[in-house]
Amino acid sequence: MRSDGARRATMVAACGFLLMALAVWNGPRTEVSHGGVPRPGGAESGTRSNRPEPPHLPGVGDLLWREVPADTGQVVVVYGGDRDSSDSTLALYERRGDAWERLGNWAAHNGRRGWAADHRAGDERTPVGVFTLSDAGGRLADPGTRLSYTQDEGAFVSPYFGDAAHWHDFDYVVAVDYNRRRGAPPYDPTRPEGQERGGGIWLHVDHGDGTLGCVSVPEAAMEYLLRVLDPRQGPVVVMGDEASLRS
């Protein structure tokens, strides 16, 4: 059993902040969209195969779409604003034959300094790209996810736990597989590409403003994502500022 000190040490890399003490949605569904693309701040509800590939998702251009495996059946898209904005919208899509169905979208926040095509430890920006989603966890018990889930109240502690606004940040998290070891708990400190590339990028519960590099959504949205994301569908997240997504 780890000591409290060891548990808290695992949090130093959470949300891209290196070496620091670091349910379906039932609310109002006021969708904000533009040409079918959820806008920042909106709220609502690789092996190639022989299956026909559905069209691109709204707002996602060729550059990033080519990185989405053809067999992927679930895609989370984080639609950012401009490069330096921390406001975004997270949408969940599921494949239905030769089309994509949007299951819901929620107001979200990304890194407080915006987005980075070349993320580095401590830059307080969220990495742009396509990443798998494989491991989850949190301070609270498993809400019924199919993902690998680790509950640990000692390990999932916000670096700002002294501020009441952050007490529930890590009630639920889903690790974004950026510079991490898949199959390990989200707080695992291993950085295959080196510590300087940062890591600990998660989807987690929102606290009302920008993050250290993670993406945050309301707690009900996190519960929904955990219940719906299915490893058999090979879920991925596509995320970035508007210009990078559309390129």
C-alpha positions in Angstrom: 0.0 0.0 0.0 1.3 3.4 -0.9 1.7 6.2 1.6 -0.2 9.4 1.3 3.0 11.1 0.2 3.6 8.5 -2.5 0.0 8.8 -3.7 0.2 12.5 -4.0 3.5 12.3 -5.9 1.7 10.5 -8.7 -0.3 13.7 -9.3 2.7 15.9 -10.2 2.3 15.1 -13.9 -1.5 15.5 -14.0 -3.0 17.8 -16.7 0.4 18.5 -18.3 1.9 20.2 -15.3 5.2 18.5 -14.7 6.9 18.2 -11.3 4.5 20.3 -9.4 2.3 19.5 -6.3 0.4 19.8 -9.1 -26.6 9.7 -16.1 -26.9 10.9 -19.3 -26.8 14.6 -19.4 -30.1 15.8 -18.0 -29.5 19.6 -17.9 -30.8 22.1 -20.4 -29.8 21.3 -24.0 -29.2 24.7 -25.6 -27.0 23.8 -28.6 -24.8 26.4 -30.1 -23.6 25.5 -33.6 -22.3 26.9 -36.8 -22.6 25.0 -40.0 -23.1 21.8 -38.0 -20.0 22.3 -35.9 -20.5 22.8 -32.2 -19.0 26.1 -31.1 -16.8 26.8 -28.1 -19.1 27.3 -25.1 -22.0 25.4 -26.6 -23.9 23.0 -24.4 -26.3 20.1 -25.0 -27.0 17.0 -25.1 -4.8 1.2 -36.7 -6.0 -1.2 -38.8 -7.9 -0.4 -42.0 -11.0 -2.4 -42.6 -13.3 -3.2 -45.6 -16.2 -1.3 -44.0 -17.2 1.9 -45.9 -15.6 4.9 -44.3 -18.2 7.5 -43.1 -17.6 11.1 -44.1 -15.5 13.5 -42.0 -16.9 14.7 -38.8 -18.0 18.4 -38.9 -15.2 20.8 -38.5 -12.4 18.1 -38.9 -10.2 18.5 -41.9 -8.1 16.0 -43.9 -4.9 16.4 -41.9 -6.3 15.1 -38.6 -9.0 12.8 -40.1 -6.3 10.7 -41.7 -5.0 9.9 -38.2 -8.4 8.4 -37.1 -8.3 4.6 -37.6 -10.9 3.4 -40.0 -12.2 0.9 -37.5 -12.9 3.5 -34.9 -16.6 3.5 -33.9 -16.5 6.4 -31.3 -14.9 9.8 -31.6 -14.7 12.5 -29.1 -14.1 15.9 -30.7 -12.9 18.9 -28.7 -13.7 22.0 -30.7 -11.4 24.8 -29.6 -11.7 28.5 -30.5 -8.6 30.4 -31.4 -5.1 29.2 -30.5 -4.9 31.1 -27.2 -8.5 30.5 -26.0 -9.4 28.1 -23.1 -13.0 27.8 -24.1 -14.1 24.8 -26.1 -16.9 22.4 -26.8 -16.7 18.6 -26.4 -18.8 16.4 -28.7 -19.3 12.7 -28.7 -20.0 10.9 -32.0 -20.8 7.2 -32.6 -20.6 5.4 -35.9 -23.9 4.2 -37.4 -23.2 2.3 -40.5 -21.9 4.7 -43.0 -22.6 7.8 -41.0 -21.8 9.4 -37.7 -24.4 10.2 -35.0 -23.7 13.0 -32.5 -24.8 11.7 -29.1 -24.3 15.0 -27.3 -22.0 18.0 -26.8 -21.1 20.0 -23.7 -19.4 23.3 -22.9 -15.7 22.5 -22.0 -12.4 24.1 -21.1 -8.9 23.3 -22.4 -5.5 24.6 -21.3 -5.6 28.1 -19.8 -3.1 29.3 -22.5 -4.9 27.6 -25.3 -3.5 24.9 -27.7 -0.1 23.6 -28.8 0.9 21.6 -31.9 4.1 20.8 -30.0 3.1 20.5 -26.4 5.8 20.8 -23.7 5.7 20.2 -20.0 4.4 23.2 -18.1 3.2 25.2 -21.1 -0.4 25.1 -19.9 -1.6 24.4 -23.4 -3.6 21.3 -24.6 -1.9 19.2 -27.3 -3.5 19.2 -30.7 -4.0 15.8 -32.3 -5.7 12.4 -32.4 -5.2 10.2 -29.4 -6.7 7.0 -28.2 -8.8 6.7 -25.0 -8.1 3.5 -23.0 -7.9 4.1 -19.2 -10.0 5.8 -16.7 -10.3 6.4 -12.9 -11.1 8.9 -10.2 -11.8 9.6 -6.6 -15.4 8.2 -6.9 -16.4 4.6 -7.6 -16.7 3.3 -11.1 -20.0 4.6 -12.5 -20.3 1.6 -14.8 -17.6 2.1 -17.5 -16.3 -0.5 -19.9 -12.9 1.2 -19.8 -10.2 0.0 -17.3 -11.0 2.0 -14.1 -8.9 2.8 -11.1 -10.5 4.3 -8.0 -8.0 5.9 -5.6 -8.9 8.9 -3.4 -5.3 9.5 -2.5 -3.9 9.5 -6.0 -6.6 11.6 -7.7 -6.0 14.8 -5.8 -6.1 18.2 -7.6 -2.9 20.3 -7.2 -5.3 23.1 -6.1 -7.2 21.0 -3.6 -7.0 23.9 -1.1 -9.4 25.7 -3.4 -13.0 24.4 -3.0 -13.6 25.0 -6.7 -11.2 22.2 -7.5 -12.3 19.6 -4.9 -14.2 17.6 -7.6 -11.8 18.0 -10.5 -10.7 14.4 -10.5 -13.9 12.7 -9.3 -13.9 11.1 -12.8 -11.1 11.2 -15.4 -10.3 9.5 -18.7 -6.7 9.5 -19.7 -5.8 10.9 -23.1 -3.1 8.6 -24.5 -0.6 11.4 -25.1 2.9 10.4 -24.1 1.7 7.8 -21.6 1.8 4.0 -21.2 -1.5 2.5 -22.2 -3.0 0.0 -19.8 -1.6 1.9 -16.8 -3.7 4.0 -14.3 -4.2 7.6 -15.5 -1.8 8.9 -12.9 1.1 6.6 -14.0 4.2 8.9 -14.4 5.8 7.0 -17.3 6.5 9.3 -20.3 7.7 7.2 -23.3 8.6 10.3 -25.3 10.5 12.0 -22.4 9.5 14.2 -19.5 10.0 17.4 -21.5 7.1 16.4 -23.8 4.7 16.6 -20.8 1.9 14.2 -20.1 -1.0 13.5 -17.7 -3.5 14.9 -20.2 -7.0 13.9 -19.1 -10.7 14.5 -19.6 -12.0 15.4 -16.2 -14.6 17.4 -14.3 -14.8 21.1 -15.0 -14.1 23.7 -12.4 -15.2 26.7 -14.4 -12.1 27.9 -16.2 -9.0 26.9 -18.1 -6.8 23.9 -17.1 -3.1 23.1 -17.0 -3.5 21.2 -20.3 -6.4 18.8 -19.7 -10.0 19.1 -21.1 -12.8 19.5 -18.6 -16.6 19.1 -18.8 -19.5 19.0 -16.3 -19.5 16.0 -14.0 -22.7 14.7 -15.5 -21.0 14.7 -18.9 -18.0 12.8 -17.5 -20.4 10.1 -16.1 -22.1 9.9 -19.5 -18.8 9.5 -21.3 -17.6 6.8 -18.9 -20.8 4.8 -19.4 -20.8 5.1 -23.2 -17.2 4.8 -24.2 -16.5 1.3 -25.2 -13.0 -0.1 -25.8 -14.4 -2.5 -28.4 -15.2 0.6 -30.5 -11.6 1.9 -30.3 -12.6 5.4 -29.0 -10.3 8.3 -29.9 -10.3 12.0 -29.2 -9.6 14.5 -31.9 -8.9 17.9 -30.4 -7.5 21.3 -31.2 -8.1 25.0 -31.9 -10.5 25.7 -34.8 -7.8 26.4 -37.4 -5.9 23.2 -36.6 -9.0 21.0 -36.7 -10.1 22.3 -40.0 -6.6 22.0 -41.7 
